[in-house]
Amino acid sequence: MAADKLDFSPEDGGKSVRLRLRVSAGASRRRVLGVHGGALKLSVKAPPEKGKANKDVLALVAETFGLATSDVDIVSGDTSPDKVVRLPLTLEDAAGRWATGIGLR
């Protein structure tokens, strides 16, 4: 995973970033699979029904970046495996947390 680069998009004057996700819901394990095409690839156990998978996605992304689940928002892709989330981190902080593996230990 370390060799791949996530594409963070700064917004709100650099106070937050957007991150693209590729999600596989209803998987056997909840985990970060890596980076694919600049997007963070995840699998979650929850099924893709009634927002269950989205809650699991938010929790996994928050854990991965050392944030509270309530700090992560889905900006687009509520009903799609391709999602965009907002993290309340600067570009440098988000990239640094990913590079050091916060939450992946």
Rosetta constraint file for C-alpha pairs under 8 A:
AtomPair CA 1 CA 34 HARMONIC 5.17 0.50
AtomPair CA 1 CA 35 HARMONIC 6.45 0.50
AtomPair CA 2 CA 99 HARMONIC 6.70 0.50
AtomPair CA 4 CA 34 HARMONIC 7.77 0.50
AtomPair CA 4 CA 35 HARMONIC 5.82 0.50
AtomPair CA 4 CA 36 HARMONIC 7.71 0.50
AtomPair CA 4 CA 38 HARMONIC 7.64 0.50
AtomPair CA 5 CA 35 HARMONIC 6.89 0.50
AtomPair CA 5 CA 38 HARMONIC 5.98 0.50
AtomPair CA 6 CA 19 HARMONIC 7.82 0.50
AtomPair CA 6 CA 35 HARMONIC 6.48 0.50
AtomPair CA 6 CA 38 HARMONIC 4.53 0.50
AtomPair CA 6 CA 39 HARMONIC 5.93 0.50
AtomPair CA 6 CA 40 HARMONIC 6.68 0.50
AtomPair CA 6 CA 95 HARMONIC 7.86 0.50
AtomPair CA 7 CA 19 HARMONIC 6.66 0.50
AtomPair CA 7 CA 20 HARMONIC 7.47 0.50
AtomPair CA 7 CA 38 HARMONIC 4.81 0.50
AtomPair CA 7 CA 39 HARMONIC 6.60 0.50
AtomPair CA 8 CA 17 HARMONIC 5.93 0.50
AtomPair CA 8 CA 18 HARMONIC 5.73 0.50
AtomPair CA 8 CA 19 HARMONIC 5.23 0.50
AtomPair CA 8 CA 20 HARMONIC 7.83 0.50
AtomPair CA 8 CA 91 HARMONIC 6.69 0.50
AtomPair CA 8 CA 94 HARMONIC 7.74 0.50
AtomPair CA 8 CA 95 HARMONIC 7.67 0.50
AtomPair CA 9 CA 17 HARMONIC 5.18 0.50
AtomPair CA 9 CA 18 HARMONIC 4.96 0.50
AtomPair CA 9 CA 19 HARMONIC 6.60 0.50
AtomPair CA 9 CA 91 HARMONIC 7.50 0.50
AtomPair CA 10 CA 14 HARMONIC 5.28 0.50
AtomPair CA 10 CA 15 HARMONIC 7.46 0.50
AtomPair CA 10 CA 16 HARMONIC 5.91 0.50
AtomPair CA 10 CA 17 HARMONIC 4.25 0.50
AtomPair CA 10 CA 18 HARMONIC 6.35 0.50
AtomPair CA 10 CA 90 HARMONIC 7.17 0.50
AtomPair CA 10 CA 91 HARMONIC 5.99 0.50
AtomPair CA 11 CA 15 HARMONIC 6.61 0.50
AtomPair CA 11 CA 16 HARMONIC 5.51 0.50
AtomPair CA 11 CA 17 HARMONIC 5.56 0.50
AtomPair CA 11 CA 18 HARMONIC 7.17 0.50
AtomPair CA 12 CA 16 HARMONIC 6.11 0.50
AtomPair CA 14 CA 90 HARMONIC 5.67 0.50
AtomPair CA 14 CA 91 HARMONIC 6.90 0.50
AtomPair CA 15 CA 88 HARMONIC 6.49 0.50
AtomPair CA 15 CA 89 HARMONIC 6.10 0.50
AtomPair CA 15 CA 90 HARMONIC 5.21 0.50
AtomPair CA 16 CA 86 HARMONIC 6.79 0.50
AtomPair CA 16 CA 87 HARMONIC 5.64 0.50
AtomPair CA 16 CA 88 HARMONIC 4.43 0.50
AtomPair CA 16 CA 89 HARMONIC 4.70 0.50
AtomPair CA 16 CA 90 HARMONIC 5.26 0.50
AtomPair CA 16 CA 91 HARMONIC 7.21 0.50
AtomPair CA 17 CA 86 HARMONIC 5.69 0.50
AtomPair CA 17 CA 87 HARMONIC 5.40 0.50
AtomPair CA 17 CA 88 HARMONIC 6.66 0.50
AtomPair CA 17 CA 89 HARMONIC 6.18 0.50
AtomPair CA 17 CA 90 HARMONIC 6.41 0.50
AtomPair CA 17 CA 91 HARMONIC 6.21 0.50
AtomPair CA 17 CA 94 HARMONIC 7.68 0.50
AtomPair CA 18 CA 84 HARMONIC 6.45 0.50
AtomPair CA 18 CA 85 HARMONIC 5.52 0.50
AtomPair CA 18 CA 86 HARMONIC 4.52 0.50
AtomPair CA 18 CA 87 HARMONIC 6.31 0.50
AtomPair CA 19 CA 39 HARMONIC 6.99 0.50
AtomPair CA 19 CA 40 HARMONIC 7.61 0.50
AtomPair CA 19 CA 84 HARMONIC 5.52 0.50
AtomPair CA 19 CA 85 HARMONIC 5.34 0.50
AtomPair CA 19 CA 86 HARMONIC 6.43 0.50
AtomPair CA 19 CA 87 HARMONIC 7.58 0.50
AtomPair CA 20 CA 38 HARMONIC 7.43 0.50
AtomPair CA 20 CA 39 HARMONIC 4.76 0.50
AtomPair CA 20 CA 40 HARMONIC 6.37 0.50
AtomPair CA 20 CA 82 HARMONIC 7.24 0.50
AtomPair CA 20 CA 83 HARMONIC 5.80 0.50
AtomPair CA 20 CA 84 HARMONIC 4.46 0.50
AtomPair CA 20 CA 85 HARMONIC 6.52 0.50
AtomPair CA 21 CA 39 HARMONIC 5.00 0.50
AtomPair CA 21 CA 40 HARMONIC 4.75 0.50
AtomPair CA 21 CA 41 HARMONIC 5.81 0.50
AtomPair CA 21 CA 42 HARMONIC 7.26 0.50
AtomPair CA 21 CA 81 HARMONIC 7.75 0.50
AtomPair CA 21 CA 82 HARMONIC 5.70 0.50
AtomPair CA 21 CA 83 HARMONIC 5.00 0.50
AtomPair CA 21 CA 84 HARMONIC 5.94 0.50
AtomPair CA 21 CA 85 HARMONIC 7.50 0.50
AtomPair CA 22 CA 39 HARMONIC 6.34 0.50
AtomPair CA 22 CA 40 HARMONIC 6.13 0.50
AtomPair CA 22 CA 41 HARMONIC 4.69 0.50
AtomPair CA 22 CA 42 HARMONIC 6.25 0.50
AtomPair CA 22 CA 81 HARMONIC 5.60 0.50
AtomPair CA 22 CA 82 HARMONIC 4.77 0.50
AtomPair CA 22 CA 83 HARMONIC 6.47 0.50
AtomPair CA 23 CA 41 HARMONIC 5.95 0.50
AtomPair CA 23 CA 42 HARMONIC 4.92 0.50
AtomPair CA 23 CA 43 HARMONIC 5.68 0.50
AtomPair CA 23 CA 44 HARMONIC 7.44 0.50
AtomPair CA 23 CA 57 HARMONIC 7.80 0.50
AtomPair CA 23 CA 81 HARMONIC 4.80 0.50
AtomPair CA 23 CA 82 HARMONIC 6.43 0.50
AtomPair CA 23 CA 83 HARMONIC 7.61 0.50
AtomPair CA 24 CA 42 HARMONIC 6.25 0.50
AtomPair CA 24 CA 43 HARMONIC 4.61 0.50
AtomPair CA 24 CA 44 HARMONIC 6.35 0.50
AtomPair CA 24 CA 81 HARMONIC 6.53 0.50
AtomPair CA 25 CA 43 HARMONIC 5.89 0.50
AtomPair CA 25 CA 44 HARMONIC 5.04 0.50
AtomPair CA 25 CA 45 HARMONIC 6.07 0.50
AtomPair CA 25 CA 46 HARMONIC 6.08 0.50
AtomPair CA 25 CA 47 HARMONIC 5.53 0.50
AtomPair CA 25 CA 48 HARMONIC 5.72 0.50
AtomPair CA 25 CA 53 HARMONIC 6.05 0.50
AtomPair CA 25 CA 81 HARMONIC 7.82 0.50
AtomPair CA 26 CA 43 HARMONIC 7.75 0.50
AtomPair CA 26 CA 44 HARMONIC 6.13 0.50
AtomPair CA 26 CA 45 HARMONIC 4.63 0.50
AtomPair CA 26 CA 46 HARMONIC 5.14 0.50
AtomPair CA 26 CA 47 HARMONIC 4.39 0.50
AtomPair CA 26 CA 48 HARMONIC 6.76 0.50
AtomPair CA 26 CA 53 HARMONIC 7.73 0.50
AtomPair CA 27 CA 43 HARMONIC 5.91 0.50
AtomPair CA 27 CA 44 HARMONIC 5.59 0.50
AtomPair CA 27 CA 45 HARMONIC 4.73 0.50
AtomPair CA 27 CA 46 HARMONIC 7.47 0.50
AtomPair CA 28 CA 44 HARMONIC 7.69 0.50
AtomPair CA 28 CA 45 HARMONIC 5.79 0.50
AtomPair CA 29 CA 43 HARMONIC 6.70 0.50
AtomPair CA 29 CA 44 HARMONIC 6.24 0.50
AtomPair CA 29 CA 45 HARMONIC 5.66 0.50
AtomPair CA 30 CA 42 HARMONIC 7.63 0.50
AtomPair CA 30 CA 43 HARMONIC 5.31 0.50
AtomPair CA 30 CA 44 HARMONIC 4.22 0.50
AtomPair CA 30 CA 45 HARMONIC 5.44 0.50
AtomPair CA 30 CA 60 HARMONIC 7.81 0.50
AtomPair CA 31 CA 42 HARMONIC 5.91 0.50
AtomPair CA 31 CA 43 HARMONIC 5.42 0.50
AtomPair CA 31 CA 44 HARMONIC 6.56 0.50
AtomPair CA 31 CA 60 HARMONIC 7.43 0.50
AtomPair CA 32 CA 40 HARMONIC 7.55 0.50
AtomPair CA 32 CA 41 HARMONIC 6.22 0.50
AtomPair CA 32 CA 42 HARMONIC 4.58 0.50
AtomPair CA 32 CA 43 HARMONIC 6.48 0.50
AtomPair CA 32 CA 60 HARMONIC 7.93 0.50
AtomPair CA 33 CA 40 HARMONIC 7.74 0.50
AtomPair CA 33 CA 41 HARMONIC 5.32 0.50
AtomPair CA 33 CA 42 HARMONIC 5.31 0.50
AtomPair CA 33 CA 43 HARMONIC 6.92 0.50
AtomPair CA 34 CA 40 HARMONIC 6.03 0.50
AtomPair CA 34 CA 41 HARMONIC 5.32 0.50
AtomPair CA 34 CA 42 HARMONIC 7.28 0.50
AtomPair CA 35 CA 39 HARMONIC 5.54 0.50
AtomPair CA 35 CA 40 HARMONIC 4.71 0.50
AtomPair CA 35 CA 41 HARMONIC 5.53 0.50
AtomPair CA 36 CA 40 HARMONIC 6.50 0.50
AtomPair CA 36 CA 41 HARMONIC 6.40 0.50
AtomPair CA 42 CA 57 HARMONIC 7.76 0.50
AtomPair CA 44 CA 53 HARMONIC 6.68 0.50
AtomPair CA 44 CA 56 HARMONIC 6.31 0.50
AtomPair CA 44 CA 57 HARMONIC 6.63 0.50
AtomPair CA 45 CA 53 HARMONIC 7.45 0.50
AtomPair CA 45 CA 56 HARMONIC 7.70 0.50
AtomPair CA 46 CA 52 HARMONIC 5.72 0.50
AtomPair CA 46 CA 53 HARMONIC 4.75 0.50
AtomPair CA 46 CA 56 HARMONIC 6.52 0.50
AtomPair CA 47 CA 52 HARMONIC 6.25 0.50
AtomPair CA 47 CA 53 HARMONIC 5.51 0.50
AtomPair CA 48 CA 52 HARMONIC 6.27 0.50
AtomPair CA 48 CA 53 HARMONIC 5.02 0.50
AtomPair CA 48 CA 54 HARMONIC 7.64 0.50
AtomPair CA 48 CA 79 HARMONIC 7.93 0.50
AtomPair CA 49 CA 53 HARMONIC 6.91 0.50
AtomPair CA 51 CA 55 HARMONIC 6.38 0.50
AtomPair CA 51 CA 78 HARMONIC 7.90 0.50
AtomPair CA 52 CA 56 HARMONIC 6.53 0.50
AtomPair CA 53 CA 57 HARMONIC 6.06 0.50
AtomPair CA 54 CA 58 HARMONIC 6.15 0.50
AtomPair CA 54 CA 78 HARMONIC 7.14 0.50
AtomPair CA 55 CA 59 HARMONIC 6.27 0.50
AtomPair CA 56 CA 60 HARMONIC 6.17 0.50
AtomPair CA 57 CA 61 HARMONIC 6.11 0.50
AtomPair CA 58 CA 62 HARMONIC 6.02 0.50
AtomPair CA 58 CA 69 HARMONIC 5.88 0.50
AtomPair CA 58 CA 72 HARMONIC 6.15 0.50
AtomPair CA 58 CA 73 HARMONIC 7.27 0.50
AtomPair CA 58 CA 74 HARMONIC 7.72 0.50
AtomPair CA 59 CA 63 HARMONIC 6.09 0.50
AtomPair CA 59 CA 68 HARMONIC 7.84 0.50
AtomPair CA 59 CA 69 HARMONIC 5.08 0.50
AtomPair CA 60 CA 64 HARMONIC 6.05 0.50
AtomPair CA 61 CA 65 HARMONIC 6.32 0.50
AtomPair CA 61 CA 69 HARMONIC 7.86 0.50
AtomPair CA 61 CA 72 HARMONIC 7.54 0.50
AtomPair CA 62 CA 66 HARMONIC 5.87 0.50
AtomPair CA 62 CA 67 HARMONIC 4.60 0.50
AtomPair CA 62 CA 68 HARMONIC 5.64 0.50
AtomPair CA 62 CA 69 HARMONIC 5.12 0.50
AtomPair CA 62 CA 71 HARMONIC 7.41 0.50
AtomPair CA 62 CA 72 HARMONIC 6.34 0.50
AtomPair CA 63 CA 67 HARMONIC 6.05 0.50
AtomPair CA 63 CA 68 HARMONIC 7.33 0.50
AtomPair CA 63 CA 69 HARMONIC 7.57 0.50
AtomPair CA 63 CA 103 HARMONIC 5.29 0.50
AtomPair CA 64 CA 98 HARMONIC 7.81 0.50
AtomPair CA 64 CA 101 HARMONIC 7.56 0.50
AtomPair CA 64 CA 102 HARMONIC 6.05 0.50
AtomPair CA 64 CA 103 HARMONIC 4.12 0.50
AtomPair CA 64 CA 104 HARMONIC 5.83 0.50
AtomPair CA 65 CA 94 HARMONIC 7.31 0.50
AtomPair CA 65 CA 97 HARMONIC 6.03 0.50
AtomPair CA 65 CA 98 HARMONIC 6.79 0.50
AtomPair CA 65 CA 102 HARMONIC 5.81 0.50
AtomPair CA 65 CA 103 HARMONIC 5.93 0.50
AtomPair CA 66 CA 97 HARMONIC 7.87 0.50
AtomPair CA 66 CA 102 HARMONIC 6.12 0.50
AtomPair CA 66 CA 103 HARMONIC 5.77 0.50
AtomPair CA 67 CA 71 HARMONIC 6.46 0.50
AtomPair CA 67 CA 72 HARMONIC 7.68 0.50
AtomPair CA 68 CA 72 HARMONIC 7.35 0.50
AtomPair CA 71 CA 87 HARMONIC 6.81 0.50
AtomPair CA 71 CA 88 HARMONIC 6.65 0.50
AtomPair CA 72 CA 85 HARMONIC 6.70 0.50
AtomPair CA 72 CA 86 HARMONIC 5.82 0.50
AtomPair CA 72 CA 87 HARMONIC 5.37 0.50
AtomPair CA 72 CA 88 HARMONIC 7.32 0.50
AtomPair CA 73 CA 85 HARMONIC 5.40 0.50
AtomPair CA 73 CA 86 HARMONIC 5.22 0.50
AtomPair CA 73 CA 87 HARMONIC 7.12 0.50
AtomPair CA 74 CA 78 HARMONIC 6.97 0.50
AtomPair CA 74 CA 83 HARMONIC 7.06 0.50
AtomPair CA 74 CA 84 HARMONIC 5.94 0.50
AtomPair CA 74 CA 85 HARMONIC 4.36 0.50
AtomPair CA 74 CA 86 HARMONIC 6.43 0.50
AtomPair CA 75 CA 83 HARMONIC 7.54 0.50
AtomPair CA 75 CA 84 HARMONIC 5.41 0.50
AtomPair CA 75 CA 85 HARMONIC 5.23 0.50
AtomPair CA 75 CA 86 HARMONIC 6.43 0.50
AtomPair CA 76 CA 83 HARMONIC 5.58 0.50
AtomPair CA 76 CA 84 HARMONIC 5.19 0.50
AtomPair CA 76 CA 85 HARMONIC 7.16 0.50
AtomPair CA 77 CA 81 HARMONIC 7.03 0.50
AtomPair CA 77 CA 82 HARMONIC 5.87 0.50
AtomPair CA 77 CA 83 HARMONIC 4.29 0.50
AtomPair CA 77 CA 84 HARMONIC 6.48 0.50
AtomPair CA 78 CA 83 HARMONIC 6.89 0.50
AtomPair CA 87 CA 94 HARMONIC 7.98 0.50
AtomPair CA 89 CA 93 HARMONIC 5.83 0.50
AtomPair CA 89 CA 94 HARMONIC 5.65 0.50
AtomPair CA 90 CA 94 HARMONIC 6.09 0.50
AtomPair CA 91 CA 95 HARMONIC 6.12 0.50
AtomPair CA 92 CA 96 HARMONIC 5.93 0.50
AtomPair CA 93 CA 97 HARMONIC 6.03 0.50
AtomPair CA 94 CA 98 HARMONIC 6.23 0.50
AtomPair CA 95 CA 99 HARMONIC 6.04 0.50
AtomPair CA 96 CA 100 HARMONIC 6.12 0.50
AtomPair CA 97 CA 101 HARMONIC 6.07 0.50
AtomPair CA 97 CA 102 HARMONIC 5.43 0.50
AtomPair CA 98 CA 102 HARMONIC 6.46 0.50
AtomPair CA 101 CA 105 HARMONIC 6.89 0.50
